[in-house]
Amino acid sequence: MSCVRPTDRIATRYTPRTRNITVTTVPLLVKEQQGVLPFLKEDFAKGGVLDGKEVYAFSPSTITVVEGDTIRLTLINPEDDNHSFVLPDFAVALPPQKTTEATYVARRAGIFPIVCAVQSHLPMMSGQLVVLPAAAMSGADTLARGGSSTK
């Protein structure tokens, strides 16, 4: 049995990775569903709780990476509405019925909101990018490969 000491983990630095992530826009409650879900007629009517809104989502809605990682995004919009994928320092238009490729580098640790910039899709069409600090991952590369950090 090997023992991993905290000092051993400090010696190994995290190596940033390229992560391939697919995000799809999905309708949750949209006016086109009124024929299938009759209760939506009242909700989408003038003064209804969804008046002027569409309830879309990103799937997945949370993306977790490590500081320094490169994210290769495949953004799929199978719908007939325009969407966008927006982070505080990054924005990608998602035209209807298209797949869009984009690359983003997670330069700093933190939790960052992901939103669609189409006003009627907010606040529902949102998510978060969780960027873990690279320092917290020290030793993770060696351990993840089944190696030992002990000397």
DSSP file (Angstrom, degrees, kcal/mol; ACC not computed):
  #  RESIDUE AA STRUCTURE BP1 BP2  ACC     N-H-->O    O-->H-N    N-H-->O    O-->H-N    TCO  KAPPA ALPHA  PHI   PSI    X-CA   Y-CA   Z-CA
    1    1 A M              0   0    0      0, 0.0     2,-0.3     0, 0.0     0, 0.0   0.000 360.0 360.0 360.0 128.0    0.0    0.0    0.0
    2    2 A S        -     0   0    0    148,-0.0     2,-0.5     2,-0.0     0, 0.0  -0.662 360.0-144.0 -96.2 153.9    1.4    3.4   -1.0
    3    3 A C        -     0   0    0     -2,-0.3     2,-0.7     2,-0.0   145,-0.0  -0.957   3.6-148.3-118.2 131.4    0.9    6.5    1.0
    4    4 A V        -     0   0    0     -2,-0.5   146,-0.1   146,-0.1    -2,-0.0  -0.884  15.3-158.9-100.9 117.9    0.5    9.9   -0.7
    5    5 A R    >>  -     0   0    0     -2,-0.7     4,-1.3     1,-0.1     3,-1.1  -0.696  26.2-119.9 -93.7 147.6    1.9   12.7    1.5
    6    6 A P  H 3> S+     0   0    0      0, 0.0     4,-1.2     0, 0.0     3,-0.2   0.847 114.7  57.2 -53.3 -36.0    0.7   16.3    1.0
    7    7 A T  H 3> S+     0   0    0      1,-0.2     4,-0.9     2,-0.2    -3,-0.0   0.814 101.3  57.0 -67.8 -28.2    4.3   17.3    0.2
    8    8 A D  H <> S+     0   0    0     -3,-1.1     4,-0.6     1,-0.2     3,-0.5   0.880 102.9  54.1 -68.0 -37.7    4.4   14.8   -2.7
    9    9 A R  H >< S+     0   0    0     -4,-1.3     3,-0.7     1,-0.2    -1,-0.2   0.835 100.7  59.9 -66.0 -33.1    1.4   16.4   -4.3
   10   10 A I  H 3< S+     0   0    0     -4,-1.2    -1,-0.2     1,-0.2    -2,-0.2   0.839  97.7  60.4 -64.8 -32.5    3.0   19.8   -4.3
   11   11 A A  H 3< S+     0   0    0     -4,-0.9     2,-0.6    -3,-0.5    -1,-0.2   0.772  95.6  69.3 -68.7 -26.3    5.9   18.5   -6.5
   12   12 A T  S << S-     0   0    0     -3,-0.7   127,-0.4    -4,-0.6     2,-0.3  -0.840  73.5-154.1 -99.7 123.5    3.5   17.5   -9.3
   13   13 A R        -     0   0    0     -2,-0.6     2,-0.2   125,-0.2   122,-0.1  -0.685  24.8-104.9 -94.9 149.0    1.9   20.4  -11.3
   14   14 A Y        -     0   0    0     -2,-0.3   124,-0.1   120,-0.2    -1,-0.1  -0.515  28.0-143.8 -69.8 134.5   -1.4   20.0  -13.1
   15   15 A T        -     0   0    0     -2,-0.2    -1,-0.0   119,-0.0    53,-0.0  -0.906  23.2-120.4-100.3 116.0   -1.0   19.8  -16.9
   16   16 A P        -     0   0    0      0, 0.0     2,-0.3     0, 0.0    53,-0.1  -0.197  32.5-155.0 -55.8 147.0   -3.8   21.6  -18.6
   17   17 A R        -     0   0    0     49,-0.2    53,-2.4     2,-0.0     2,-0.6  -0.777  18.3-117.4-120.8 162.3   -5.9   19.5  -20.9
   18   18 A T  E     -a   70   0A   0     -2,-0.3     2,-0.5    51,-0.2    53,-0.2  -0.918  33.6-163.9 -98.7 125.3   -8.1   19.9  -24.0
   19   19 A R  E     -a   71   0A   0     51,-3.2    53,-3.1    -2,-0.6     2,-0.6  -0.943  11.6-147.3-116.2 129.7  -11.6   18.9  -23.2
   20   20 A N  E     +a   72   0A   0     -2,-0.5     2,-0.4    51,-0.2    53,-0.2  -0.854  25.5 176.3 -95.6 118.0  -14.3   18.2  -25.8
   21   21 A I  E     -a   73   0A   0     51,-2.5    53,-2.4    -2,-0.6     2,-0.5  -0.984  18.4-155.2-129.9 131.3  -17.7   19.2  -24.6
   22   22 A T  E     -a   74   0A   0     -2,-0.4     2,-0.4    51,-0.2    53,-0.2  -0.907  11.5-174.2-105.8 130.1  -21.0   19.2  -26.4
   23   23 A V  E     -a   75   0A   0     51,-2.6    53,-2.9    -2,-0.5     2,-0.4  -0.987   4.3-165.2-123.9 132.4  -23.8   21.5  -25.3
   24   24 A T  E     -aB  76  59A   0     35,-2.4    35,-2.3    -2,-0.4     2,-0.4  -0.925  19.1-129.4-117.8 141.1  -27.3   21.4  -26.8
   25   25 A T  E     - B   0  58A   0     51,-2.5    33,-0.2    -2,-0.4    54,-0.1  -0.751  32.7-172.2 -83.9 134.8  -30.0   23.9  -26.6
   26   26 A V  E     - B   0  57A   0     31,-2.7    31,-2.1    -2,-0.4     2,-0.4  -0.987  22.6-127.9-132.1 138.6  -33.3   22.3  -25.5
   27   27 A P  E     + B   0  56A   0      0, 0.0    29,-0.3     0, 0.0     3,-0.1  -0.705  26.4 172.0 -82.3 131.7  -36.8   23.6  -25.2
   28   28 A L  E    S-     0   0A   0     27,-3.4     2,-0.4    -2,-0.4    28,-0.2   0.830  77.4  -1.0-100.5 -55.1  -38.4   23.0  -21.9
   29   29 A L  E    S+ B   0  55A   0     26,-1.8    26,-2.6    11,-0.0     2,-0.3  -0.884  80.8 159.9-138.5 105.3  -41.7   24.9  -22.2
   30   30 A V    >   -     0   0    0     -2,-0.4     3,-2.5    24,-0.2     4,-0.2  -0.898  52.3-108.7-127.9 157.5  -42.2   26.8  -25.5
   31   31 A K  G >  S+     0   0    0     -2,-0.3     3,-1.6     1,-0.3     4,-0.2   0.766 113.2  68.2 -56.9 -28.0  -45.3   28.1  -27.2
   32   32 A E  G >  S+     0   0    0      1,-0.3     3,-0.5     2,-0.1    -1,-0.3   0.696  91.6  62.9 -64.7 -17.6  -45.1   25.3  -29.9
   33   33 A Q  G X> S+     0   0    0     -3,-2.5     4,-3.1     1,-0.2     3,-0.8   0.432  71.5  98.9 -86.5   0.7  -46.0   22.8  -27.2
   34   34 A Q  G <4 S+     0   0    0     -3,-1.6     7,-0.3     1,-0.3    -1,-0.2   0.821  79.2  55.4 -60.0 -31.8  -49.4   24.3  -26.5
   35   35 A G  G <4 S+     0   0    0     -3,-0.5    -1,-0.3    -4,-0.2    -2,-0.1   0.823 116.6  35.9 -69.7 -30.4  -51.1   21.7  -28.7
   36   36 A V  T <4 S+     0   0    0     -3,-0.8    -2,-0.2     1,-0.3    -1,-0.2   0.818 126.2  37.8 -90.2 -36.0  -49.6   18.9  -26.7
   37   37 A L  S >< S-     0   0    0     -4,-3.1     3,-2.4     1,-0.1     4,-0.3  -0.802  70.4-172.1-118.9  86.4  -49.8   20.5  -23.3
   38   38 A P  T >  S+     0   0    0      0, 0.0     3,-1.7     0, 0.0     4,-0.5   0.740  78.2  69.6 -55.1 -28.7  -53.1   22.5  -23.2
   39   39 A F  T 3> S+     0   0    0      1,-0.3     4,-1.2     2,-0.2     3,-0.4   0.735  86.7  70.2 -63.1 -19.6  -52.3   24.2  -19.9
   40   40 A L  H <> S+     0   0    0     -3,-2.4     4,-2.9     1,-0.2    -1,-0.3   0.732  81.2  73.1 -70.9 -21.1  -49.6   26.2  -21.7
   41   41 A K  H <> S+     0   0    0     -3,-1.7     4,-0.9    -4,-0.3    -1,-0.2   0.935 102.5  41.1 -57.6 -46.3  -52.2   28.2  -23.6
   42   42 A E  H  4 S+     0   0    0     -4,-0.5     3,-0.3    -3,-0.4    -1,-0.2   0.891 114.4  52.9 -67.6 -39.8  -53.1   30.1  -20.5
   43   43 A D  H  < S+     0   0    0     -4,-1.2     7,-2.5     1,-0.2     8,-0.4   0.882 114.5  40.3 -65.3 -38.9  -49.4   30.4  -19.5
   44   44 A F  H  < S+     0   0    0     -4,-2.9     8,-0.4     6,-0.2    -1,-0.2   0.568  96.6 103.8 -86.9  -8.8  -48.4   31.9  -22.8
   45   45 A A  S >< S-     0   0    0     -4,-0.9     3,-2.9    -3,-0.3     6,-0.2  -0.212  94.0 -69.1 -68.1 163.1  -51.5   34.1  -23.1
   46   46 A K  T 3  S+     0   0    0      1,-0.3    -1,-0.2     5,-0.1     3,-0.1  -0.326 127.7  13.1 -53.5 124.2  -51.3   37.8  -22.5
   47   47 A G  T 3  S+     0   0    0      1,-0.3    -1,-0.3    -3,-0.1    -2,-0.1   0.327  98.9 131.9  87.1  -7.3  -50.7   38.3  -18.7
   48   48 A G  S X  S-     0   0    0     -3,-2.9     3,-1.8    -7,-0.1    -1,-0.3  -0.251  75.7-102.2 -72.7 166.2  -49.8   34.6  -18.3
   49   49 A V  T 3  S+     0   0    0      1,-0.3    -5,-0.1    -3,-0.1    -6,-0.1   0.724 124.2  40.5 -64.6 -20.7  -46.7   33.5  -16.4
   50   50 A L  T >  S+     0   0    0     -7,-2.5     3,-2.7    -5,-0.2    -1,-0.3   0.193  79.1 145.7-111.4  15.5  -44.9   32.8  -19.7
   51   51 A D  T <  S-     0   0    0     -3,-1.8    -6,-0.1    -8,-0.4     3,-0.1  -0.352  82.8  -0.2 -55.3 119.3  -46.2   35.9  -21.6
   52   52 A G  T 3  S+     0   0    0     -8,-0.4     2,-0.3     1,-0.3    -1,-0.3   0.549 116.9 105.4  77.2   7.4  -43.3   36.9  -23.8
   53   53 A K    <   -     0   0    0     -3,-2.7     2,-0.4    68,-0.1    -1,-0.3  -0.794  50.2-163.2-118.2 159.8  -41.1   34.1  -22.6
   54   54 A E        -     0   0    0     66,-1.6     2,-0.9    -2,-0.3   -24,-0.2  -0.982  21.5-136.0-133.3 140.1  -39.8   30.8  -23.9
   55   55 A V  E     +B   29   0A   0    -26,-2.6   -27,-3.4    -2,-0.4   -26,-1.8  -0.806  39.8 156.0-105.6  96.0  -38.3   28.3  -21.4
   56   56 A Y  E     -B   27   0A   0     -2,-0.9     2,-0.3    65,-0.3    70,-0.2  -0.639  18.4-165.9-108.8 169.6  -35.1   26.9  -23.0
   57   57 A A  E     -B   26   0A   0    -31,-2.1   -31,-2.7    -2,-0.2     2,-0.4  -0.969  22.5-117.7-149.0 163.3  -32.1   25.4  -21.3
   58   58 A F  E     -B   25   0A   0     68,-0.4   -33,-0.2    -2,-0.3    68,-0.1  -0.873  36.1-124.3 -98.1 139.5  -28.5   24.3  -22.0
   59   59 A S  E    S+B   24   0A   0    -35,-2.3   -35,-2.4    -2,-0.4     2,-0.2  -0.948 102.6  25.1-130.5 113.6  -27.8   20.6  -21.7
   60   60 A P  S    S-     0   0    0      0, 0.0    -1,-0.2     0, 0.0     3,-0.1   0.574  80.8-171.4 -75.1 160.6  -25.6   20.2  -19.8
   61   61 A S  S    S+     0   0    0     -2,-0.2    67,-2.6     1,-0.1     2,-0.4   0.584  70.6  54.4 -96.2 -12.2  -26.1   23.4  -17.8
   62   62 A T  E     -d  128   0B   0     65,-0.2     2,-0.4    67,-0.1    67,-0.2  -0.988  62.7-172.6-124.9 129.8  -22.9   23.0  -15.7
   63   63 A I  E     -d  129   0B   0     65,-2.3    67,-3.5    -2,-0.4     2,-0.5  -0.980   6.6-163.4-118.9 130.2  -19.5   22.5  -17.2
   64   64 A T  E     +d  130   0B   0     -2,-0.4     2,-0.2    65,-0.2    67,-0.2  -0.967  22.1 147.4-119.8 125.8  -16.6   21.8  -14.9
   65   65 A V  E     -d  131   0B   0     65,-2.6    67,-2.9    -2,-0.5     2,-0.4  -0.763  42.3-100.8-138.6-176.4  -12.9   22.2  -16.0
   66   66 A V  E >   -d  132   0B   0     65,-0.2     3,-2.8    -2,-0.2    40,-0.2  -0.900  46.6 -87.0-116.5 145.5   -9.6   23.1  -14.5
   67   67 A E  T 3  S+     0   0    0     65,-3.2    40,-0.2    -2,-0.4     3,-0.1  -0.200 117.1  24.4 -47.5 128.0   -7.8   26.4  -14.8
   68   68 A G  T 3  S+     0   0    0     38,-4.2    -1,-0.3     1,-0.3    39,-0.1   0.186  90.6 133.9  97.2 -16.0   -5.7   26.5  -17.9
   69   69 A D    <   -     0   0    0     -3,-2.8    37,-2.6    37,-0.3     2,-0.5  -0.341  52.4-134.4 -66.9 147.6   -7.8   23.8  -19.7
   70   70 A T  E     -aC  18 105A   0    -53,-2.4   -51,-3.2    35,-0.2     2,-0.6  -0.908  17.1-152.8-100.1 129.6   -8.8   24.4  -23.3
   71   71 A I  E     -aC  19 104A   0     33,-3.8    33,-2.3    -2,-0.5     2,-0.9  -0.915   4.9-159.8-108.2 117.7  -12.5   23.7  -24.0
   72   72 A R  E     -aC  20 103A   0    -53,-3.1   -51,-2.5    -2,-0.6     2,-0.4  -0.861  21.5-158.1 -94.1 107.7  -13.5   22.6  -27.5
   73   73 A L  E     -aC  21 102A   0     29,-3.1    29,-2.1    -2,-0.9     2,-0.6  -0.722  19.7-166.8 -93.9 132.6  -17.2   23.3  -27.6
   74   74 A T  E     -aC  22 101A   0    -53,-2.4   -51,-2.6    -2,-0.4     2,-0.6  -0.973  17.4-166.5-110.1 111.1  -19.6   21.7  -30.0
   75   75 A L  E     -aC  23 100A   0     25,-3.3    25,-3.0    -2,-0.6     2,-0.5  -0.889   1.5-165.7-107.5 115.3  -22.7   23.8  -29.6
   76   76 A I  E     -aC  24  99A   0    -53,-2.9   -51,-2.5    -2,-0.6    23,-0.2  -0.880  13.3-179.4-108.0 125.6  -25.9   22.3  -31.1
   77   77 A N  E     + C   0  98A   0     21,-2.5    21,-1.2    -2,-0.5    20,-0.8  -0.842   7.5 169.7-120.8  92.0  -29.0   24.3  -31.7
   78   78 A P        +     0   0    0      0, 0.0    -1,-0.1     0, 0.0    21,-0.1   0.494  52.1  91.6 -80.1  -2.1  -31.6   21.9  -33.2
   79   79 A E  S    S-     0   0    0      2,-0.2    18,-1.5    19,-0.1    19,-0.1  -0.249  82.9-119.7 -90.8 175.7  -34.4   24.4  -32.9
   80   80 A D  S    S+     0   0    0     16,-0.2     2,-0.3    17,-0.1    -1,-0.1   0.309  87.1  87.5 -97.0   8.5  -35.8   27.1  -35.1
   81   81 A D  S    S-     0   0    0     14,-0.1     2,-0.2     1,-0.0    16,-0.2  -0.796  81.5-113.3-104.1 148.9  -35.0   29.9  -32.7
   82   82 A N        +     0   0    0     -2,-0.3     2,-0.3    14,-0.1    -2,-0.1  -0.552  41.0 171.3 -73.6 144.5  -31.7   31.9  -32.5
   83   83 A H  E     -E   94   0B   0     11,-2.0    11,-2.9    -2,-0.2     2,-0.3  -0.832  16.7-150.6-137.6 178.3  -29.7   31.4  -29.3
   84   84 A S  E     -E   93   0B   0     -2,-0.3     2,-0.5     9,-0.3     9,-0.2  -0.977  13.4-137.8-149.5 160.4  -26.3   32.3  -28.0
   85   85 A F  E     -E   92   0B   0      7,-2.5     7,-1.7    -2,-0.3     2,-0.5  -0.959  33.9-179.4-121.1 107.5  -23.8   30.9  -25.6
   86   86 A V  E     +EF  91 115B   0     29,-2.5    29,-2.1    -2,-0.5     5,-0.2  -0.944  16.5 174.4-124.7 126.1  -22.3   33.8  -23.5
   87   87 A L  E >   -E   90   0B   0      3,-3.1     3,-1.5    -2,-0.5    27,-0.1  -0.704  54.3 -92.7-108.9 169.0  -19.7   33.8  -20.8
   88   88 A P  T 3  S+     0   0    0      0, 0.0    26,-0.1     0, 0.0     3,-0.1   0.813 126.2  22.3 -55.0 -30.6  -18.4   37.1  -19.2
   89   89 A D  T 3  S+     0   0    0      1,-0.1     2,-0.3     0, 0.0    -3,-0.0   0.032 122.7  55.9-124.3  27.6  -15.5   37.2  -21.7
   90   90 A F  E <   -E   87   0B   0     -3,-1.5    -3,-3.1    14,-0.0     2,-0.3  -0.967  52.3-179.1-161.7 135.7  -16.8   35.1  -24.6
   91   91 A A  E     -E   86   0B   0     -2,-0.3     2,-0.4    -5,-0.2    -5,-0.2  -0.991   2.2-175.9-146.1 136.3  -19.9   35.0  -26.9
   92   92 A V  E     -E   85   0B   0     -7,-1.7    -7,-2.5    -2,-0.3     2,-0.3  -0.996  22.5-133.8-132.3 127.2  -21.0   32.6  -29.6
   93   93 A A  E     -E   84   0B   0     -2,-0.4    -9,-0.3    -9,-0.2    -2,-0.0  -0.604  14.4-156.1 -76.5 139.0  -24.1   33.0  -31.8
   94   94 A L  E     -E   83   0B   0    -11,-2.9   -11,-2.0    -2,-0.3     3,-0.1  -0.819  11.4-158.8-119.0  89.8  -26.1   29.8  -32.2
   95   95 A P    >   -     0   0    0      0, 0.0     3,-1.0     0, 0.0   -18,-0.2  -0.260  35.8 -79.4 -66.3 156.1  -28.1   30.1  -35.4
   96   96 A P  T 3  S+     0   0    0      0, 0.0   -16,-0.2     0, 0.0   -14,-0.1  -0.229 108.4   1.4 -58.7 140.2  -31.2   27.8  -35.8
   97   97 A Q  T 3  S+     0   0    0    -18,-1.5     2,-0.3   -20,-0.8   -17,-0.1   0.834 106.5 117.2  53.4  41.8  -30.7   24.2  -36.8
   98   98 A K  E <   -C   77   0A   0    -21,-1.2   -21,-2.5    -3,-1.0     2,-0.5  -0.937  60.2-135.6-134.7 156.7  -26.9   24.5  -36.8
   99   99 A T  E     -C   76   0A   0     -2,-0.3     2,-0.4   -23,-0.2   -23,-0.2  -0.963  24.8-164.9-109.7 130.6  -23.9   23.1  -35.1
  100  100 A T  E     -C   75   0A   0    -25,-3.0   -25,-3.3    -2,-0.5     2,-0.4  -0.957   7.2-151.0-120.7 133.3  -21.3   25.6  -34.1
  101  101 A E  E     +C   74   0A   0     -2,-0.4     2,-0.3   -27,-0.2   -27,-0.2  -0.833  24.0 163.8-101.0 140.6  -17.7   24.8  -33.0
  102  102 A A  E     -C   73   0A   0    -29,-2.1   -29,-3.1    -2,-0.4     2,-0.4  -0.985  25.8-141.5-151.8 156.4  -15.8   27.2  -30.6
  103  103 A T  E     +C   72   0A   0     -2,-0.3     2,-0.4   -31,-0.2   -31,-0.2  -0.978  17.6 180.0-125.0 136.7  -12.8   27.1  -28.4
  104  104 A Y  E     -C   71   0A   0    -33,-2.3   -33,-3.8    -2,-0.4     2,-0.6  -0.999  17.5-147.4-136.0 136.6  -12.5   28.7  -25.0
  105  105 A V  E     -C   70   0A   0     -2,-0.4     2,-1.5   -35,-0.2   -35,-0.2  -0.928  15.7-138.5-105.7 123.8   -9.5   28.7  -22.6
  106  106 A A        +     0   0    0    -37,-2.6   -38,-4.2    -2,-0.6   -37,-0.3  -0.644  31.6 172.1 -80.2  90.3  -10.4   28.7  -18.9
  107  107 A R        +     0   0    0     -2,-1.5     2,-0.3   -40,-0.2    -1,-0.2   0.741  56.9  28.9 -79.4 -25.3   -7.8   31.2  -17.8
  108  108 A R  S    S-     0   0    0     -3,-0.1    -1,-0.1    25,-0.0    23,-0.1  -0.990  80.6-108.6-142.1 149.8   -8.8   31.8  -14.2
  109  109 A A        +     0   0    0     -2,-0.3     2,-0.3   -42,-0.1    23,-0.2  -0.355  65.2  86.0 -71.4 150.5  -10.5   29.8  -11.5
  110  110 A G  E    S- G   0 131B   0     21,-2.2    21,-3.1    -2,-0.1     2,-0.5  -0.880  76.9 -75.2 149.7-177.6  -14.1   30.7  -10.4
  111  111 A I  E     - G   0 130B   0     -2,-0.3    19,-0.2    19,-0.2    -2,-0.0  -0.975  47.2-171.4-116.6 119.5  -17.7   30.1  -11.2
  112  112 A F  E     - G   0 129B   0     17,-2.8    17,-3.1    -2,-0.5     2,-0.1  -0.914  21.6-118.1-119.1 135.7  -18.9   32.0  -14.3
  113  113 A P  E     - G   0 128B   0      0, 0.0     2,-0.5     0, 0.0    15,-0.3  -0.445  18.8-157.6 -72.6 141.8  -22.5   32.4  -15.5
  114  114 A I  E     + G   0 127B   0     13,-2.1    13,-2.6   -53,-0.2     2,-0.3  -0.981  24.8 165.4-112.7 129.7  -23.4   31.0  -18.9
  115  115 A V  E     -FG  86 126B   0    -29,-2.1   -29,-2.5    -2,-0.5     2,-0.5  -0.927  41.0-118.6-138.4 163.6  -26.5   32.7  -20.5
  116  116 A C        -     0   0    0      9,-1.5   -31,-0.1    -2,-0.3     9,-0.1  -0.908  24.4-143.2 -96.1 132.1  -28.3   33.0  -23.8
  117  117 A A        +     0   0    0     -2,-0.5     2,-0.7     3,-0.1    -1,-0.1   0.517  69.9 109.3 -79.1  -3.3  -28.4   36.7  -24.7
  118  118 A V    >   -     0   0    0      1,-0.2     3,-2.3   -34,-0.1     4,-0.4  -0.649  67.3-145.7 -73.9 113.2  -31.9   36.5  -26.2
  119  119 A Q  G >  S+     0   0    0     -2,-0.7     3,-1.6     1,-0.3    -1,-0.2   0.823  93.6  56.6 -53.3 -40.5  -33.8   38.5  -23.5
  120  120 A S  G 3  S+     0   0    0      1,-0.3   -66,-1.6   -67,-0.1    -1,-0.3   0.619 101.3  59.5 -71.1  -9.7  -37.0   36.4  -23.7
  121  121 A H  G <> S+     0   0    0     -3,-2.3     4,-2.8   -68,-0.2   -65,-0.3   0.476  92.5 132.5 -93.6  -3.5  -35.0   33.3  -22.9
  122  122 A L  T <4  +     0   0    0     -3,-1.6   -68,-0.1    -4,-0.4     4,-0.0  -0.708  56.6  11.5 -99.8 152.4  -33.8   34.7  -19.6
  123  123 A P  T  4 S+     0   0    0      0, 0.0    -1,-0.3     0, 0.0    -2,-0.1  -0.986 125.8  53.8 -89.7   2.5  -33.5   33.9  -16.7
  124  124 A M  T  4 S+     0   0    0      1,-0.2     2,-1.9   -70,-0.2    -2,-0.2   0.885  93.7  69.0 -69.2 -39.7  -34.3   30.3  -17.5
  125  125 A M  S  < S+     0   0    0     -4,-2.8    -9,-1.5   -71,-0.2     2,-0.3  -0.544  81.1 108.4 -84.8  82.4  -31.7   29.7  -20.2
  126  126 A S  E     + G   0 115B   0     -2,-1.9   -68,-0.4   -11,-0.2     2,-0.2  -0.932  32.4 159.6-148.5 167.2  -28.6   29.8  -18.1
  127  127 A G  E     - G   0 114B   0    -13,-2.6   -13,-2.1    -2,-0.3     2,-0.3  -0.834  29.9-103.5-164.6-158.6  -25.9   27.7  -16.6
  128  128 A Q  E     -dG  62 113B   0    -67,-2.6   -65,-2.3   -15,-0.3     2,-0.6  -0.998   4.0-143.3-151.8 146.2  -22.4   27.9  -15.1
  129  129 A L  E     -dG  63 112B   0    -17,-3.1   -17,-2.8    -2,-0.3     2,-0.6  -0.953  21.2-159.8-104.7 117.9  -18.8   27.2  -16.0
  130  130 A V  E     -dG  64 111B   0    -67,-3.5   -65,-2.6    -2,-0.6     2,-0.7  -0.894   6.3-170.4-101.8 117.0  -17.0   25.9  -12.9
  131  131 A V  E     -dG  65 110B   0    -21,-3.1   -21,-2.2    -2,-0.6   -65,-0.2  -0.923  11.3-150.2-111.4 109.9  -13.2   26.4  -13.3
  132  132 A L  E     -d   66   0B   0    -67,-2.9   -65,-3.2    -2,-0.7     2,-0.1  -0.501  28.6 -99.8 -76.9 145.3  -11.3   24.6  -10.5
  133  133 A P    >   -     0   0    0      0, 0.0     3,-0.9     0, 0.0     4,-0.4  -0.440  22.1-136.6 -65.7 135.4   -7.9   26.1   -9.4
  134  134 A A  G >  S+     0   0    0      1,-0.2     3,-1.6     2,-0.2  -120,-0.2   0.859 103.6  63.2 -59.7 -35.3   -5.0   24.3  -11.0
  135  135 A A  G >  S+     0   0    0      1,-0.3     3,-1.1     2,-0.2    -1,-0.2   0.826  96.6  57.6 -60.4 -31.5   -3.2   24.4   -7.6
  136  136 A A  G <  S+     0   0    0     -3,-0.9    -1,-0.3     1,-0.2    -2,-0.2   0.653 102.1  57.1 -72.5 -13.9   -6.0   22.2   -6.2
  137  137 A M  G X  S+     0   0    0     -3,-1.6     3,-2.9    -4,-0.4     4,-0.5   0.368  71.6 138.9 -99.5   4.3   -5.2   19.6   -8.8
  138  138 A S  T <  S+     0   0    0     -3,-1.1  -125,-0.2     1,-0.3  -128,-0.1  -0.258  78.8  12.1 -52.9 128.3   -1.5   19.1   -7.9
  139  139 A G  T 3> S+     0   0    0   -127,-0.4     4,-2.3  -129,-0.1    -1,-0.3   0.250  96.7 109.3  87.5 -12.6   -0.8   15.4   -8.1
  140  140 A A  H <> S+     0   0    0     -3,-2.9     4,-2.7     1,-0.2     5,-0.2   0.861  73.3  55.9 -66.3 -35.4   -4.1   14.6   -9.8
  141  141 A D  H  > S+     0   0    0     -4,-0.5     4,-1.3     2,-0.2     6,-0.2   0.948 111.7  42.0 -61.1 -49.1   -2.4   13.8  -13.2
  142  142 A T  H  4>S+     0   0    0      1,-0.2     5,-2.2     2,-0.2     3,-0.3   0.925 118.3  45.2 -65.3 -45.3   -0.1   11.2  -11.6
  143  143 A L  H ><5S+     0   0    0     -4,-2.3     3,-1.5     1,-0.2    -1,-0.2   0.868 108.5  56.6 -68.4 -36.7   -2.8    9.7   -9.5
  144  144 A A  H 3<5S+     0   0    0     -4,-2.7    -1,-0.2     1,-0.3    -2,-0.2   0.794 104.9  53.2 -66.1 -27.8   -5.4    9.6  -12.3
  145  145 A R  T 3<5S-     0   0    0     -4,-1.3    -1,-0.3    -3,-0.3    -2,-0.2   0.398 123.0-106.1 -87.3   3.7   -3.0    7.6  -14.4
  146  146 A G  T < 5S+     0   0    0     -3,-1.5    -3,-0.2     1,-0.2    -2,-0.1   0.542  78.9 131.3  86.2   6.1   -2.7    5.0  -11.6
  147  147 A G      < -     0   0    0     -5,-2.2     2,-0.4    -6,-0.2    -1,-0.2  -0.186  55.5-113.9 -83.2-179.6    0.8    6.2  -10.7
  148  148 A S        -     0   0    0      2,-0.1    -1,-0.1     1,-0.1  -144,-0.0  -0.923  10.4-160.5-118.8 143.3    2.2    7.0   -7.4
  149  149 A S        +     0   0    0     -2,-0.4     2,-0.1  -137,-0.0  -138,-0.1   0.378  62.9 107.4 -97.0   1.8    3.3   10.3   -6.0
  150  150 A T              0   0    0      1,-0.1    -2,-0.1  -146,-0.1  -146,-0.1  -0.437 360.0 360.0 -83.0 156.4    5.3    8.7   -3.3
  151  151 A K              0   0    0     -2,-0.1    -1,-0.1     0, 0.0    -2,-0.0   0.376 360.0 360.0-111.2 360.0    9.1    8.6   -3.3
